[in-house]
Amino acid sequence: MLRVLDLRAGVPSSTQVNQLVPRASLSIESAIAEILPLIDEIRVKGESALIAATKKFDGFDPSPIPVPQSELDAALANISPALKSSLTEAIARVRKVSEANLPKPVTTTLSPGGKVHQRWQPVDSVGLYVPGGKAVYPSSVVMNVVPAQVAGVPRMVIATPGQKAFQGRPHPTVLAAAAMLGITEVYNVGGPAAIAALAHGVPELELSPVSLITGPGNVYVTAAKRALRGIVGIDSEAGTTEILIIADSGANPEFVAADLLSQAEHDESAASVLVTDSEELANQVQIALLKRLDKTSHAQRAKTALTAQQSAIVLVANIHEAVKFANFYATEHLELQTENAQEVLSLVSNAGAIFIGAYSPVSLGDYMAGSNHVLPVNQQSKFGAGLSVHTFLRAQQIIDYNKEGLAETVSLIDSLANEEGLPAHFEAIQARFE
């Protein structure tokens, strides 16, 4: 099933690790080259280009692209009580975590007349992308909207693709989740075209450009976010899912196999990686995967992902070497199914989110942990973070000095401004004391 990579002689460099276990073959760079003409079409032609792109790639006319309130209301009215209850609880949990992590303003006093305040300002508007494709994601509505609401973002826009099964309209469950959260600006458009529309705006649809775009998507959505960064802010490159599990001989092979499979069912390009110091566990996981694969609904999709280049079982000499591999690989989801998982955690640097112990599977984080499932992929966790309330906030420093406080700095600024050859800088200070 999974190919086996034997690194018991030693884990190589970060570059070599990511060559040995590369992500799926279609790179973001290649995808950008493919979608740049489409992005420009959306910028220039707006609604007509959105309709043409949807007809070409999805096979239907998405009109009307703005989802009317009546459609949102109907979706909410028809949601099952059980699903509504689950969404209500998921919303409450994500909101609780988001509120607990809301940063507070700070004032630093540097002298009796000199203070610097730092406040956290929400962005003015955000485009929240909710993917469709091979699954339906009301959970992504929750993950996008709730932290933005806690941050205080005044305008929130959802873009989500229509579905052939629903006559080209967005999935009712996605619309119901949006309605539960009070979102009224929703657009029936998906893929890179949606990202371009959010970034550039579409005047004929009364869609104004947003300041920030967040949310997961396939490689083309991720490519569009990278291509448009600078025109619009983005959260991270939250693309095709990936999981890496560090497990030792004490791990339950059924749990490990189930978790690898849970992410492989997302997409043929999903990455499922096990890193272990136990050859016996590796063999047991292979057996468990074969057994589970026969019974799962998306067997062919999962099999393609599990047997492709991006998935593997990696044998290492010890758990320290496993963590070294994981830090080099920098996965989206990292599970620690080991003895002394808290100690192992202290060695981990790079991961989008970390799941500790046998009873903290990634699936819990996808839905109900209270954490966020919009996470950086493709080694982005080496410098980026998952979606959270912080994503929607900007740190702003406010300089608050009186005359006495400024007077203390005159000679200091004089020497620095002269050294840098910028005398007008000092003259602006000096003017206040003439």
N, C-alpha and C positions, 0 to 999 in steps of 0.2 A: 504494500500500500504506500506508505510514506517512504521516500528514499532515506537512507541512513548515511550520515556524514560522521566519520570517526576523527575527532580532534583530541583524542586522549593524549597525544604527544604534546599538545599545547595549542591554545587558542591564538591564531595569528592576529594581525593588525585589524583595525576597524575597516580599512578599505578592503582587505582580503575577506573578512567576515561577510561583508555585503556583496562581494563577488561570488562567494561560495553559496550564499543563500540570498539571491537577488529577489527583488520584488517582481511582480508580473512584467512581462516583456514590453508592453506598451508604456513608454516613458511619458512623463508630463511634458517634456520638451517636444516630443513627437506630436502629442495631442495638441499642444499650443499651435504648432504649425498648421494643423488641420482646421482649427476653429477660428483663427484670426480673421479669415474672410467673413465668416458668419458674424463675428462680433462687430465688424465694420458695417455689415448690412443692417444689423439691428440699430446701430448708432445713426445711420443715414436715413433708413426707410421706416423704422419704428414698427407700427402695428402690422403693416403688410408683410414685413420681413419675418415677424414672429409667426404669423399665420402660415407663410410659405415654409418656414423651417419645421413647424409642427406637422404640416401635411407631409413633408418629405421624410422626416425621421420617425414619426409616430403613426402616420396614416390617417389623420383626421383633422378637421377644422376645429380649433380650440375656442371659437367665438361662442358667446361673449367672453373675452379674456378676463375682464374684471368680474369676479364672482359676486352675484347680487346677494343682498342680505337675506332675501327669501330662501335662497339655496342653502345658506349657512344655517338659517333657522330650521329648515326642514331636516337637514342632516342631524342637528342636535335633537330634534323631536323624535327621530327614528333610531337613535343609538340604543343598544341593548342596556338594560339596567346593570348587568354584570360588568360590561366594558366601561360604562360611565363611572361605576364605583372604582374600578381599577385606575382609570385616568385621574379621578379625583384624589385618590391616595398618592399617586405618582406626583401630581402637581403639588400636593401638600409637602411631600418629602423634599422635592427639589427646592421648593420655596424656603423651607426651614434651613437647609444647608446654605442656600444663597444669602439669606438674611444674616446668618451667623458669620458669613465671610465678607459682608459689606464693610469696606474700609472706612475708617473714621477720619475726619479732618484733624490736622495736627498743627500747632503753633510752636515755633522755636524762637526763643528770645535770645538774641546775640549781644544786646546791650540795652540799657534802659530805654533808648529811643530807637532800637532796631529790632524788627521782628520779620520772620518769614513764615507765612501760613501756607499750608498745603491743603487743598480741597480736591474732591473727586467729582468731576462733572460728567454726567451722562452724555453720550453722543446725541445729536439732534434727531437722527433717524437711523433705522436699521432695516435691512432686507434680510428676512429669515428664510433660508432655503430648506424646503422639506422634500426629500427625494421620493421618487416613485419606483419605476422600473420593475425589478423582480419581486418587490414586496411592498407592503403598505406601512407607513411609519407615523402613526399618530404620536408615538413616543418622542419623535424628533420635534414635533410641535411643542411639546412640553419642555424639552431640553433647550430649545431656542428661546421660547417666549418668556418662561418664568424668570430666568436671571435678568433678562432685559427689563422686565417689569420691576423687579426688585431694585435694579440700578436706577430706575426712573426715566427710561427712554420715552420721550413723548410720542414718537411716531414709530409704529411697528408694522411692517409690510411682509406678508407671506407670499412666496412664489412656490407653486407646487404643480407638477405635471398632471395633465388629464390622463384618464385610463380608457382604453378601448372598451373594457368590460362595463364601463359606466357612460357609454355614448360620448366619449371624449371629455367628460367632466372629471374634476378631481375626485379622489376616493372620498365617499361620504364620511368615513371615520376620521380622516384628516380634517375635513371641514367641521365636523362635530367638535373635535379637540380645539380647533381655532375658535369656534363659537363659545365653548366653555370658558375660554380665557379672555373673551371679549375682543378678539381681533376682528376688525370689520374690513380691512383693506387686504384682500386676497386676490391673487392673479393666477389664472389657469395657464401656466406656462412652465416648462421645465428645461433641464439641461443647460448647456452653456448659453443658449439664447436667453434664458431667465436671468442669468448672472449679468449678461450684457444689458438687459432691459433695466435691471435694478441699478446698475452703475451709471448708465447714461440717461435713464428716464425715457418715457414714451409719452410725449405731450398729448397726442390724440386719445390716449387712454387715461389722461390725467394722472399718470404715474410720474411723480417727481423723482429725481435721482436721490438715492440714499447715501448716507455718510459711511456706512459700514455694512458688510455682507457677512453673514455667519451661516453655518450649517454644513452637514456632510453631503457627499455626492460621489458619483463615479469619477474616473480619471479625467473626463472631459469637463465636468463641473469644476474639479480641482484645477485643471489647466486654465479655465476661464478666470478663476479667482486670482491665480498667479499673474495672468496676462493683464488683468485690470487693476492690480495692486498699484497704488499711486494715484489713480483716478478715484478709487474708493478704498477704504480700509477693509481688511479681511481678518477673520479670527485666526485661522490656521489652515493648512492644507489637509482637511479632514476627508480623505478619499477612501479608496477601497480598504475594507477592514483587514486587520492583522492581529494575531494573537501569538504570544510566546509564553510557554509554560516552563518554568524551572521546577523540576520534580526530582525527588530522591527515591530511594528504594522503599520508603515508607508510604509513598503516595498510592492512592487508590487508582489502578489503571482504568477502571470504568469511568471514574470522574474525569480523568485526564482526557480520555478518548471522547467523552461526551462534550467537553469544552472545546476541543479542537474542531469537532464536527459542527458545533453551534455557530462558529464563525465561518467555516467552509461553506455552509448553506447559503450565505449571503450572495456569493458571486464566484464565478469561475476564476477570477483573479485574486480571491481572498488568500491570505497567507496564514498557514497554521504550522507553528514550529514548536517542537518539544526539545528542551535541552536537559539532559539527565546524565548523572554519573552511574546509572544502573542499567546495564545491558538487559538484565532480566525484566525490569519495568518497561524498557523500550519494546521488547518482544511481546509483553502482555498488552501493551497499548495497541500494537499493530493488530493483534487478534481481536481486541475489543472494537477497534475501528471497523474492521471488516464485518463484524456481527451487527454493529449499529447502522452501518451504511446501508445494509440490505433493507432495513426497516424504516429509514427516514424518508420523508416526503420528497425532498429535493436531492435524491441520491445521485443523479447524473451530474448535477451542478457541483455538488460537494466532492464527488470523485474526481472531477476535472481539477478542482482547486487542490485537493490533497495530493494528486499525482504530478502536479506541475512543478516548475523550478522554484517557486516561491515557498513551498512547503517542505518540511524535512524533520527527521529526528536527528539531533546532534548529540553524539556521545562525547563527554568530557571527563577529565580525570577526577574532578571534585566540584563541589558547589561553588567554591570561589571562582573557579574557571567558568562555571555556568553563568555567574553574575558578570564576569568580564565579557563573555560573549553577548549577554543581554544588553549591557551598556553600549557595546559597539553597534549592535543591531538597532537599538533604540525603537522598540516596538510601540504600537498604539496601546495594546492591552498586555499587561504583564501579570501572570499569575505565579504566586509562590506557593507551591504545594510541597513543603519541606519541613523537616524538623527545625525548630528554632527559627520560624519564619520571620519573627521580628528582628532577629540578628541579621538574617539575610537581607531584610529590607534596608538596614543601615548601610549596606554596601551598594545599593542600587542608586544610580544617578539619573539614567535616561529611560523614561517611559511616560506615555500619555496618562495612564491610570494604572494603579497597582492593586491587585486583588490578593489578599492574604489568607491563606489557609484553605482547607477543603470545602468550606461552606461559604466562600465568597466568590462564586463563579462570575465570569464576565456577563452572563445573561442577567444576573442580578443588577449589575451596573447599567445594562441596557434599558432596564425598565423601572426598578423599584428601590435601588440602594439609596437614592437621594443625591448621588453623584451625577455627573453629566456624561453622556455618551458621545458627545461631539469632541473628538480627540485628534491630535496630530498623528499623521502616518508618515511613512517614507523617511525615517530618521529625523523628522521635524521636532520630535521631543528632545533632541539635543539642545534646542534653543527656544522652543515654543511650548505653550501650555494648552490644556484643554479648555473648552468653553466654560465660562463661569461668569459671575457678576462682574468680575474685574474686566472682562473683555469689553463690556459696554461703557466703561468709565475711563476718563482721562485724568491723570494727575496734573493739577495746575498749581503752580507756585505763585503766591501773591506777596510782593515785596512791600513792606509797610514800615518806612523809616520817617522820623521827624527830623527837624533841623539839627538837633543835638546828636542824634544817631549818625546822621550823614557827616557831621563835622569830625567825628572820630576817625573817619576813613580817608580824609582829604589827602594827607601825605602818602598814605599807602597807595591810593589810586594814582597819584602823581607819578610815583616811581614806576608803576606797572605800565601806565599809558605811555610814558616817555620811552620805556624799554621797547614797547611794541610799535613805536613810531606813529601813535594815534593821539596827537596832542588835543584834538577837538573833544576827545572823550573826557580828558581832565578839565578842559575849559567849560564843559557842561556842568561839572561839579563846582568849579570855581565861581561860575556866574551866580550861584546861589548865595555867595558870601561877599559879593562886591557891594 
